């Protein structure tokens, strides 16, 4: 799939993979639904300043059982470029938060992007990923941290040194708002193992690695 604003596979991953706060941090409970909407993205250097990309997603978490949540999201910003984006996965919680012991979430995820344009050489762009999180109760909400590991299925022919995995650690706070709503504020280091001087877009990085990514989501539980 050709996307004109991306000149390398790692650049695409930095912009498209995991640009949403992690909302599945604890079991919802069987049959409970929690839709959410989120915005955020890597900070780019443009127009003489630093501008966060307004990447918008809408999704939901659903309690399959007492220890497993399913989740999915639709990527709305890529539609402006003629690209449809969807990701889906599940999170298993082998441990609940108990004092200093955090709630642990583990889960696979698939990111799928499809070009809606005509006459493209390759229409689909697929990434499997795995995610891990640890969360603790902190006042009226949760403090959490973790990381995502994306696994590109192919490399561009012009970049033989492209990374085979893309690691993105994160830290955030879930703020409970009333009895059924929550606000998530998260800071993510997208592509922490990728050198930014190899990318077509100039990101605000840590040293010369990855892209600093602020994320905000709001969730309603039913």
C-alpha positions in Angstrom: 0.0 0.0 0.0 1.5 3.3 -1.0 0.9 6.2 1.4 2.6 9.4 0.1 3.3 10.9 3.5 5.3 7.9 4.6 8.7 7.3 3.0 9.8 4.3 5.1 8.2 1.5 7.0 9.5 2.7 10.4 8.0 6.1 9.8 4.6 4.6 9.1 4.8 2.5 12.3 5.6 5.6 14.4 2.6 7.4 13.1 0.0 4.6 12.9 0.8 2.0 15.5 -0.5 2.5 19.0 -1.6 6.1 18.7 -4.2 5.7 21.4 -4.0 5.6 25.2 -4.3 2.2 26.7 -7.8 1.8 28.1 -7.8 -1.9 28.9 -5.9 -1.8 32.2 -8.2 -4.1 34.4 -10.9 -6.6 33.8 -14.2 -4.9 32.9 -16.3 -7.9 34.0 -18.2 -10.3 31.8 -20.7 -8.5 29.5 -19.7 -5.0 30.3 -19.0 -2.6 27.5 -16.7 0.5 27.6 -16.7 2.6 24.4 -13.9 5.2 24.1 -12.6 8.0 21.9 -9.0 9.1 21.8 -6.7 11.7 20.2 -3.0 12.2 20.1 0.1 11.4 18.1 3.8 12.0 17.7 5.1 15.6 18.0 6.6 16.8 14.8 8.8 19.8 14.1 6.9 22.0 11.6 6.2 25.6 10.8 9.0 26.7 13.2 7.4 25.0 16.2 6.4 21.6 17.6 3.0 20.3 16.7 1.3 17.1 17.9 -0.4 15.1 15.2 -4.2 15.0 15.9 -4.6 11.3 15.3 -8.2 10.4 16.1 -9.6 6.9 17.0 -12.9 5.5 18.2 -13.2 2.1 19.8 -14.5 0.0 22.7 -13.4 -2.6 25.3 -15.7 -5.5 26.1 -15.6 -8.0 29.0 -15.5 -11.5 27.6 -15.0 -13.1 31.0 -13.8 -12.1 34.5 -10.2 -12.0 33.3 -10.3 -11.2 29.6 -11.3 -8.0 27.7 -11.7 -7.8 23.9 -11.0 -4.5 22.3 -11.1 -2.8 18.9 -10.7 0.6 17.4 -11.3 2.4 14.1 -8.6 4.9 12.9 -10.3 8.0 11.7 -7.5 10.3 10.6 -6.1 8.0 7.8 -9.5 8.3 6.1 -8.4 11.8 5.0 -5.6 10.1 3.0 -7.8 7.4 1.5 -6.8 4.8 4.0 -9.1 2.7 6.2 -7.6 1.6 9.5 -8.7 -0.9 12.1 -7.1 -2.7 15.1 -8.4 -5.5 17.2 -7.1 -7.7 20.0 -7.7 -9.0 23.6 -6.1 -8.5 27.0 -5.7 -11.2 29.6 -5.3 -10.3 33.2 -3.4 -13.1 35.1 -3.0 -10.9 38.2 -5.2 -8.3 39.9 -3.9 -5.2 41.7 -3.3 -6.1 45.4 -1.3 -3.5 47.4 2.1 -3.1 45.7 1.4 -6.0 43.3 0.0 -4.5 40.1 -2.7 -5.7 37.8 -0.9 -7.3 34.8 -2.4 -7.1 31.3 -1.0 -9.2 28.4 -2.4 -9.4 24.9 -2.0 -9.7 21.2 -3.2 -7.2 18.7 -3.5 -6.8 14.9 -3.3 -3.5 13.0 -4.8 -3.5 9.5 -4.7 -0.6 7.1 -6.3 -0.8 3.6 -5.9 1.7 0.7 -9.2 3.0 -0.7 -7.4 4.4 -3.7 -7.4 2.9 -7.2 -4.3 1.6 -8.9 -2.2 0.9 -5.9 0.5 -1.8 -6.0 -0.3 -3.2 -2.6 -3.6 -2.6 -0.9 -3.1 -3.9 2.6 -0.7 -3.0 5.3 -0.6 -5.4 8.3 1.1 -5.4 11.7 0.8 -7.9 14.5 1.7 -6.6 17.9 1.8 -7.6 21.6 1.2 -5.4 24.6 1.9 -5.6 28.3 0.8 -3.3 31.1 1.0 -3.0 34.8 -1.4 -0.8 36.8 -1.8 0.3 40.4 -4.6 2.1 42.2 -3.6 5.7 42.9 -6.2 7.8 44.6 -9.4 8.0 42.5 -7.7 6.3 39.5 -4.9 4.2 38.2 -1.2 4.7 37.6 0.1 2.5 34.8 3.1 1.7 32.6 4.0 -0.9 30.0 5.1 -1.4 26.4 4.0 -2.4 23.0 6.0 -4.5 20.6 5.1 -4.3 16.9 6.3 -6.8 14.4 6.4 -5.6 10.8 5.7 -8.5 8.4 7.9 -7.0 5.7 10.7 -4.5 5.1 11.0 -1.9 2.3 13.5 -3.0 -0.4 15.3 0.4 -0.1 15.9 0.1 3.6 17.7 -3.1 4.4 18.5 -1.9 7.9 14.8 -1.4 8.9 14.1 -2.7 12.4 12.4 -6.1 12.6 10.6 -5.1 15.8 9.4 -1.7 17.0 9.3 -1.1 20.8 7.2 1.6 22.4 7.1 2.0 26.2 4.4 4.1 27.8 3.3 5.6 31.2 0.0 7.1 32.1 -2.7 7.9 34.6 -6.4 6.9 34.4 -8.6 9.5 36.1 -12.0 8.3 37.2 -14.7 10.9 36.5 -17.9 10.1 38.3 -19.0 6.5 38.5 -18.9 5.4 34.9 -16.4 7.6 33.0 -12.6 7.7 33.0 -10.0 10.1 31.4 -6.7 8.6 30.3 -3.6 10.8 30.0 -0.6 8.9 28.6 2.9 9.7 27.4 4.4 7.2 24.9 7.8 6.8 23.4 6.9 5.5 20.0 9.6 3.5 18.2 12.1 3.9 21.0 14.6 1.6 19.2 14.4 3.5 15.9 16.9 6.3 15.0 14.9 9.4 14.0 17.5 10.7 11.5 16.5 7.7 9.3 12.9 9.0 9.0 11.3 11.3 6.5 9.5 13.2 9.1 11.3 15.1 11.9 9.9 14.0 15.2 10.4 15.4 18.7 12.6 12.5 20.0 14.4 11.3 23.1 18.0 11.8 22.1 18.0 10.5 18.5 15.5 7.8 19.1 11.7 7.4 18.5 9.0 10.0 18.9 7.5 11.6 22.0 3.7 10.9 21.8 1.1 12.5 24.1 -2.2 10.7 24.2 -5.6 11.4 25.7 -8.7 9.2 25.7 -12.1 9.3 27.4 -14.1 6.2 28.2 -17.7 5.5 29.3 -18.5 2.1 31.0 -21.8 0.4 30.8 
